[in-house]
Amino acid sequence: MCDAGTVTVYRIKFEGPAGLAVRIATELADANGVDLTSSKPPAIIDERSVSLDMTVKGNQSDVSDALAAIRDDLPQGASIELVDD
């Protein structure tokens, strides 16, 4: 659930091991002040990696905090970023 404040819609892209895609989406959905509103099915990048596009609502601080926490646990070569439309 989103905290009080300006709520914005953000597009987020995860790229990394296929086995992490569901965990990443779950962590983002469970983050304080962030609501996961949609997710496309993962797209295959190569035999080990996928790309996962998600949309969330929240204030900038909560979304940034959630991304930082997720980023801290990613393996080398994986990424999660805000995507400019």
C-alpha positions in Angstrom: 0.0 0.0 0.0 1.3 3.5 -0.9 2.1 6.0 1.8 0.7 9.5 1.8 2.4 11.9 -0.6 2.7 12.3 -4.4 2.0 8.9 -6.0 3.5 8.4 -9.5 3.5 5.5 -11.9 6.9 4.1 -12.7 8.1 1.5 -15.2 10.8 -0.8 -13.9 13.0 -3.2 -15.9 14.8 -6.2 -14.4 17.4 -8.1 -16.4 19.1 -11.1 -14.9 18.8 -14.8 -14.2 15.5 -16.3 -15.0 15.3 -17.9 -11.6 15.2 -14.5 -9.9 12.4 -12.9 -11.9 9.5 -14.0 -9.7 11.5 -13.2 -6.5 12.2 -9.7 -7.8 8.6 -9.0 -8.7 7.5 -10.3 -5.3 10.1 -8.1 -3.4 8.9 -5.1 -5.4 5.3 -5.8 -4.7 6.0 -6.3 -1.0 8.1 -3.1 -0.6 6.7 -0.5 1.8 4.8 2.2 -0.1 5.0 0.5 -3.5 2.1 -1.1 -5.4 3.0 -3.5 -8.2 0.2 -2.7 -10.8 1.3 -4.9 -13.7 4.0 -7.1 -15.1 4.6 -8.5 -18.6 5.7 -12.1 -18.9 9.5 -12.4 -18.8 11.2 -12.1 -22.2 14.2 -14.3 -22.9 17.5 -12.5 -23.4 19.7 -15.6 -23.7 19.8 -19.1 -22.2 20.4 -17.8 -18.7 18.8 -14.3 -18.6 15.4 -12.7 -18.9 14.0 -9.2 -19.1 11.0 -8.4 -16.9 9.0 -5.2 -17.4 6.9 -4.1 -14.4 4.8 -1.1 -13.5 4.5 0.2 -10.0 2.8 3.1 -8.2 4.3 4.9 -5.3 6.1 8.1 -4.2 9.6 8.6 -5.5 11.3 7.9 -2.2 9.6 4.6 -1.6 10.2 3.4 -5.1 13.9 4.4 -4.9 14.3 2.7 -1.6 12.7 -0.5 -2.9 15.0 -0.5 -5.9 18.1 0.1 -3.8 17.2 -2.8 -1.5 16.7 -5.1 -4.4 19.8 -3.9 -6.2 21.9 -4.7 -3.1 21.1 -8.4 -3.4 21.4 -8.9 -7.2 24.2 -11.1 -8.5 26.8 -9.6 -10.8 25.5 -8.9 -14.2 21.9 -8.4 -13.1 20.2 -5.1 -13.0 16.9 -3.3 -12.0 16.3 0.2 -13.2 13.6 2.8 -13.7 12.8 3.1 -17.4 12.0 6.4 -19.0 9.0 6.4 -21.2 
